[in-house]
Amino acid sequence: MYAPRIAAAIALSTVFLAAGCGHPQARAAGDTTVTLEFGGLQRQYIIHYPANRPSGKLPAVFAFHGGGGSARNMASAFGFDQLSDANGFIAVYPDGYERSWNDGRGDDTNASAAGIDDVGFVAAVIDRIIANDGVDPARVYATGMSNGGMFTEHLGCHLSNKLAAIAPVAGPLPQTDQSACTPSHPLPVLEIHGTSDPIVPYGGGVVRVTSGHHGPGSSPVLSVDDTQQLWRRQNACDAATITQLPQRTDDGTSVTIQSSDCAGGAKVQLYAVTNGGHTWPGGSQYLPQPLVGKVTHQFDASTVIWQFLSQFHT
């Protein structure tokens, strides 16, 4: 069984399911940690302004850490700061409640068990950065890993009026959202998931390690295919076309891309990583393969995510 071994690994590594599995980078001296009182709690987020900031209102990318992680982990690991500097967007890294997000899965996460209003918190941060930081309200995007990916899906269902597109990694839609997912506009979605993910099963079911149970959860997620079907249905999409990403290296993985054109110019895409694990494509092997599976180096997830998100505005 995976769960006991992974639970032991969590005890040894506080970055498990966090963002400690990507591109290490130094924190920029100009980054700011902001405290916002919301829901009776002192909540925080890190905001990174691009170097040589261009004029005018800028897009913003929210990046949500995984269960057990933190804003600082997420900011350090995946290279969004470098992408921000190169492409002129603001990167925002919120901190979850007790290192978790309320993605709707009940007791499976600390934040869900405590009934934390994370949707409201993110909405408040969006309003604040639009008012104070020159963010374009038509170009606010969200991505995340694992619990952060599931939360990104949850936001797509419940905060689409403030989001132009989403890109969850290793985080299908929680089953609890299946009947209540009513985006206010055709919402572009890029999903990235490994077919051999030992933590969040590609075929759906309960998550095998959670912050709430410190072991297998009780509230299932949809399969990746069912999540894709839901978004294609919600967005009035055409049938998906399937292509194979050219092999870039011999690492035991390959990538199939499903892509659908949708109403209002939206798209729904899936990067399915054959033999890929609970990992960030292009990142590091942050825990041994028997625990989290393989990292693919066929593409860099952060770059692909920005290229996808940046096409869209509300």
C-alpha positions in Angstrom: 0.0 0.0 0.0 1.2 3.5 -0.8 -0.4 5.3 2.0 1.7 4.1 5.0 4.9 4.8 3.1 3.8 8.2 2.0 2.5 9.2 5.4 6.0 8.3 6.8 7.6 10.4 4.1 5.4 13.3 5.2 6.6 13.1 8.7 10.2 13.4 7.4 9.5 16.1 4.8 7.3 19.1 5.4 7.4 20.0 1.7 5.4 16.9 0.7 2.6 17.7 -1.7 3.9 21.3 -1.5 5.8 23.1 -4.2 9.2 21.8 -3.3 9.4 19.8 -6.6 10.2 22.4 -9.2 12.8 24.9 -10.2 14.7 26.2 -7.1 15.2 30.0 -7.2 16.2 32.8 -4.8 13.4 35.0 -3.5 13.5 38.4 -5.1 14.3 41.2 -2.7 11.4 43.3 -3.9 8.7 40.7 -3.2 6.1 41.6 -0.6 4.3 39.5 2.0 0.8 41.0 2.5 -1.4 40.3 5.5 -5.2 40.5 5.0 -7.7 40.0 7.7 -10.5 37.8 6.3 -13.1 35.7 8.0 -11.7 36.5 11.5 -8.2 35.2 10.5 -5.0 36.9 9.5 -4.3 35.5 6.0 -1.2 36.1 4.0 0.0 36.1 0.4 3.3 36.8 -1.3 3.2 39.1 -4.4 5.9 39.2 -7.0 6.1 42.2 -9.3 7.9 41.7 -12.6 11.3 43.2 -13.1 11.2 46.2 -15.5 7.5 46.4 -15.0 5.7 47.4 -18.2 3.3 50.3 -18.2 -0.5 49.7 -17.9 -2.5 47.2 -16.1 -0.9 43.7 -15.8 -2.2 40.2 -15.7 -1.9 38.2 -12.5 -1.3 34.5 -11.9 -2.4 32.9 -8.6 -0.3 29.8 -7.8 -1.7 27.6 -5.0 0.5 25.3 -3.1 -0.3 21.7 -2.3 -1.3 20.1 1.0 1.5 20.5 3.5 3.0 23.4 1.5 3.2 27.1 1.8 3.2 30.2 -0.3 7.0 30.4 0.1 7.4 26.8 -1.1 5.3 27.6 -4.2 7.1 30.8 -4.9 10.5 29.1 -4.6 9.8 25.9 -6.6 8.2 26.3 -10.0 9.8 29.3 -11.7 6.8 31.6 -11.9 8.9 34.5 -10.7 11.2 34.1 -13.7 8.2 33.8 -16.1 6.8 36.9 -14.4 10.0 38.9 -15.0 10.2 37.7 -18.7 6.5 38.2 -19.5 5.3 41.1 -17.4 2.7 39.5 -15.1 2.2 39.7 -11.4 2.6 36.4 -9.5 0.5 35.8 -6.4 1.2 33.0 -3.9 -1.5 32.8 -1.1 -0.9 30.8 2.1 -3.5 28.1 2.9 -5.1 27.6 6.3 -2.9 25.1 8.2 -1.1 24.4 4.9 -4.2 23.4 3.1 -7.1 24.6 1.0 -10.9 24.2 1.3 -11.5 22.5 -2.0 -14.9 21.2 -1.0 -13.8 17.7 0.2 -15.0 18.0 3.7 -12.7 16.5 6.4 -10.1 15.6 3.8 -8.2 18.8 4.3 -7.7 20.9 7.4 -9.2 24.0 5.7 -12.3 22.1 4.5 -12.8 20.5 8.0 -12.6 23.9 9.6 -15.1 25.4 7.0 -12.6 28.0 5.9 -14.0 30.4 3.2 -11.1 30.2 0.9 -13.2 31.2 -2.1 -14.1 34.4 -0.3 -10.4 34.9 0.7 -9.2 34.6 -2.9 -12.0 36.9 -4.1 -10.8 39.5 -1.5 -7.2 39.2 -2.6 -8.2 39.6 -6.3 -10.2 42.8 -5.4 -7.2 44.1 -3.4 -4.6 43.6 -6.1 -6.9 45.1 -8.7 -7.4 48.2 -6.5 -3.8 48.5 -5.2 -1.4 46.8 -7.6 -2.5 47.7 -11.1 -3.9 44.3 -12.0 -6.1 44.0 -15.1 -9.4 42.4 -13.8 -9.9 40.8 -17.2 -6.7 38.8 -16.9 -6.6 37.0 -13.6 -5.6 33.4 -13.7 -5.2 30.5 -11.3 -3.0 27.4 -11.2 -2.0 25.0 -8.4 -0.6 21.6 -7.5 -2.5 18.7 -5.8 -4.7 20.1 -3.1 -3.9 23.5 -4.8 -5.0 22.0 -8.1 -8.2 20.7 -6.8 -8.8 24.1 -5.2 -8.1 25.7 -8.6 -10.8 23.5 -10.1 -13.1 24.5 -7.2 -12.5 28.2 -7.9 -13.3 27.6 -11.6 -16.7 26.4 -10.5 -17.4 29.0 -7.8 -15.3 32.1 -8.7 -15.3 32.1 -12.5 -16.7 35.7 -12.5 -13.2 36.8 -11.4 -11.1 34.4 -13.4 -10.1 34.3 -17.1 -8.7 30.8 -17.2 -7.4 28.0 -14.8 -4.6 25.4 -15.0 -4.8 22.7 -12.3 -1.9 20.2 -12.0 -2.4 16.8 -10.4 -5.8 17.9 -9.1 -9.1 16.8 -10.8 -12.4 18.2 -9.8 -13.7 17.1 -6.4 -16.8 15.0 -6.8 -18.7 17.3 -4.5 -18.5 20.0 -7.2 -19.9 17.8 -10.0 -23.5 19.0 -9.7 -22.8 22.5 -8.5 -20.2 23.6 -11.0 -21.8 26.6 -12.8 -19.2 28.9 -14.3 -20.5 32.3 -15.3 -18.7 32.2 -18.7 -17.0 29.6 -20.9 -13.9 29.1 -18.8 -10.6 27.9 -20.4 -9.1 25.0 -18.6 -5.7 23.3 -18.9 -5.3 20.2 -16.9 -2.0 18.3 -16.4 -1.9 14.9 -14.7 0.3 11.8 -14.6 -1.4 8.5 -15.5 0.5 6.7 -12.8 -0.1 9.3 -10.0 0.0 7.3 -6.8 -1.5 10.0 -4.7 -4.4 11.5 -6.7 -5.6 8.7 -8.9 -5.9 9.5 -12.6 -9.0 7.3 -12.7 -10.6 9.1 -9.8 -11.5 8.0 -6.3 -10.3 9.1 -2.9 -7.0 10.9 -2.5 -4.5 8.6 -0.9 -2.9 11.1 1.5 -4.7 14.1 2.9 -3.9 16.8 5.5 -7.2 16.1 7.3 -6.8 12.3 7.7 -3.0 12.0 7.3 -3.8 9.0 5.1 -6.5 8.1 2.6 -9.3 10.5 2.3 -13.0 9.8 2.2 -14.3 12.3 -0.4 -13.5 11.2 -3.9 -12.4 13.2 -6.9 -13.6 12.7 -10.4 -11.4 10.9 -12.9 -9.3 13.1 -15.1 -11.4 12.0 -18.1 -14.7 12.8 -16.3 -13.3 16.2 -15.2 -12.4 17.0 -18.9 -15.9 15.9 -20.0 -17.5 18.2 -17.4 -15.5 21.2 -18.5 -16.2 20.4 -22.2 -19.9 20.2 -21.5 -20.0 23.4 -19.4 -18.0 25.2 -22.1 -20.0 23.9 -25.1 -16.9 22.5 -26.6 -16.2 20.6 -29.9 -15.0 17.0 -29.7 -11.4 16.7 -28.5 -8.5 16.3 -31.0 -5.6 14.1 -29.8 -2.0 14.6 -30.5 1.3 13.3 -29.2 3.9 15.6 -27.8 7.3 15.0 -29.6 9.7 13.1 -27.3 12.3 15.4 -25.9 14.2 12.9 -23.8 14.2 9.3 -22.9 12.9 9.4 -19.3 10.2 6.6 -19.5 7.3 9.1 -20.0 5.3 10.4 -22.9 2.7 13.0 -23.2 -0.7 13.0 -25.0 -2.5 16.3 -25.6 -6.3 16.4 -25.8 -7.6 19.8 -27.0 -11.2 21.1 -27.6 -12.3 24.4 -29.0 -15.2 25.9 -27.0 -17.8 28.6 -27.0 -16.6 32.2 -26.7 -13.1 31.3 -27.9 -12.4 29.2 -24.8 -10.4 25.9 -24.9 -10.2 22.8 -22.7 -6.9 20.9 -22.8 -5.3 18.0 -21.1 -1.7 17.1 -20.9 -1.8 13.4 -19.9 1.6 12.2 -18.9 1.9 8.5 -19.5 3.8 6.9 -16.6 4.0 10.3 -14.9 3.5 10.6 -11.1 2.4 13.1 -8.5 5.0 15.5 -9.8 5.4 18.8 -11.6 6.5 18.3 -15.2 10.0 19.8 -15.8 10.6 19.9 -12.0 12.8 17.8 -9.7 12.3 14.3 -8.3 11.4 15.7 -4.9 10.8 12.3 -3.3 11.7 8.8 -4.4 9.8 7.4 -7.4 8.2 4.6 -5.3 6.5 7.3 -3.2 5.4 9.9 -5.8 6.1 8.4 -9.2 8.2 9.8 -12.1 8.8 13.4 -13.1 8.5 13.9 -16.9 11.0 16.1 -18.7 9.1 16.1 -22.0 7.8 19.7 -21.2 8.0 22.4 -18.6 4.6 22.7 -16.9 5.1 26.3 -15.8 6.0 27.6 -19.3 3.1 25.6 -20.8 0.7 27.0 -18.2 1.6 30.6 -18.8 1.4 30.1 -22.6 -2.1 28.7 -22.2 -3.4 31.2 -19.6 -2.1 34.2 -21.4 -4.2 33.6 -24.5 -7.5 34.5 -22.6 -9.3 37.4 -21.0 -12.8 37.9 -19.8 
